[in-house]
């Protein structure tokens, strides 16, 4: 009883498709999909059972939206889960207040973009070289982070949780400990040498010789 009173009860987060299905069945959550989007196409045509089970319970009258902003607004009403491209959702979440949204930990399918060129186009090779170079240099990830930071509201930036302590933060402490140990070891060796030399000189002194 004491632990129940001391620890607040949090609603179980939805971090996977199986969590979503459980929330739909047990907590009557509503799945939100863009009408005619590739997300709805995947749910409606895939052979995987989990997608079919979720889509079988999808109510078009309540969960169908025409654009991403409407989908994010549905989430703010409570009891709704918007299935959509992560980057586009994160940008809109930052504009509306990132702390108001929870993003699932598991991503259930890859989503990428490409540049289409006519067959035999001389630009194809040039585009490929630039795109591969940007990805290998980490520029795509940097551009993504920069855009998300631009879209973040000031109150969200101030209320962000502190960055967890990692090995980078502890390197200085490890270096200080290592230097201290090395210095102490050197002093111990010097002390032993001084003691050993002192004992040898005492043994060799005339006052200690046999008479």
ChimeraX attribute file (.defattr): number of C-alpha atoms within 10 A of each C-alpha:
attribute: neighborCount
match mode: 1-to-1
recipient: residues
	/A:1	5
	/A:2	6
	/A:3	7
	/A:4	8
	/A:5	8
	/A:6	8
	/A:7	8
	/A:8	8
	/A:9	8
	/A:10	6
	/A:11	6
	/A:12	8
	/A:13	13
	/A:14	18
	/A:15	14
	/A:16	15
	/A:17	17
	/A:18	14
	/A:19	14
	/A:20	21
	/A:21	22
	/A:22	15
	/A:23	20
	/A:24	19
	/A:25	13
	/A:26	9
	/A:27	11
	/A:28	12
	/A:29	16
	/A:30	25
	/A:31	26
	/A:32	24
	/A:33	28
	/A:34	21
	/A:35	15
	/A:36	11
	/A:37	13
	/A:38	13
	/A:39	15
	/A:40	19
	/A:41	13
	/A:42	15
	/A:43	20
	/A:44	16
	/A:45	11
	/A:46	11
	/A:47	10
	/A:48	10
	/A:49	10
	/A:50	15
	/A:51	18
	/A:52	16
	/A:53	14
	/A:54	20
	/A:55	19
	/A:56	11
	/A:57	13
	/A:58	20
	/A:59	13
	/A:60	15
	/A:61	7
	/A:62	13
	/A:63	18
	/A:64	19
	/A:65	20
	/A:66	12
	/A:67	12
	/A:68	18
	/A:69	14
	/A:70	14
	/A:71	23
	/A:72	23
	/A:73	15
	/A:74	20
	/A:75	18
	/A:76	13
	/A:77	8
	/A:78	10
	/A:79	14
	/A:80	21
	/A:81	23
	/A:82	22
	/A:83	18
	/A:84	18
	/A:85	16
	/A:86	13
	/A:87	14
	/A:88	12
	/A:89	19
	/A:90	19
	/A:91	19
	/A:92	19
	/A:93	23
	/A:94	21
	/A:95	16
	/A:96	19
	/A:97	18
	/A:98	21
	/A:99	13
	/A:100	11
	/A:101	15
	/A:102	13
	/A:103	17
	/A:104	16
	/A:105	10
	/A:106	10
	/A:107	13
	/A:108	9
	/A:109	8
	/A:110	6
	/A:111	9
	/A:112	5
	/A:113	5
	/A:114	8
	/A:115	8
	/A:116	9
	/A:117	11
	/A:118	8
	/A:119	7
	/A:120	8
	/A:121	10
	/A:122	10
	/A:123	10
	/A:124	14
	/A:125	11
	/A:126	10
	/A:127	15
	/A:128	13
	/A:129	10
	/A:130	11
	/A:131	16
	/A:132	11
	/A:133	13
	/A:134	14
	/A:135	12
	/A:136	10
	/A:137	11
	/A:138	11
	/A:139	13
	/A:140	14
	/A:141	11
	/A:142	13
	/A:143	11
	/A:144	13
	/A:145	13
	/A:146	12
	/A:147	12
	/A:148	19
	/A:149	14
	/A:150	13
	/A:151	18
	/A:152	20
	/A:153	16
	/A:154	13
	/A:155	11
	/A:156	16
	/A:157	14
	/A:158	9
	/A:159	10
	/A:160	10
	/A:161	8
	/A:162	7
	/A:163	6
	/A:164	6
	/A:165	8
	/A:166	8
	/A:167	8
	/A:168	7
	/A:169	10
	/A:170	10
	/A:171	11
	/A:172	11
	/A:173	10
	/A:174	12
	/A:175	11
	/A:176	11
	/A:177	12
	/A:178	12
	/A:179	12
	/A:180	12
	/A:181	12
	/A:182	12
	/A:183	12
	/A:184	12
	/A:185	12
	/A:186	12
	/A:187	12
	/A:188	12
	/A:189	12
	/A:190	12
	/A:191	12
	/A:192	12
	/A:193	12
	/A:194	12
	/A:195	12
	/A:196	12
	/A:197	12
	/A:198	11
	/A:199	11
	/A:200	11
	/A:201	10
	/A:202	12
	/A:203	12
	/A:204	10
	/A:205	9
	/A:206	9
	/A:207	9
	/A:208	9
	/A:209	8
	/A:210	5
	/A:211	5
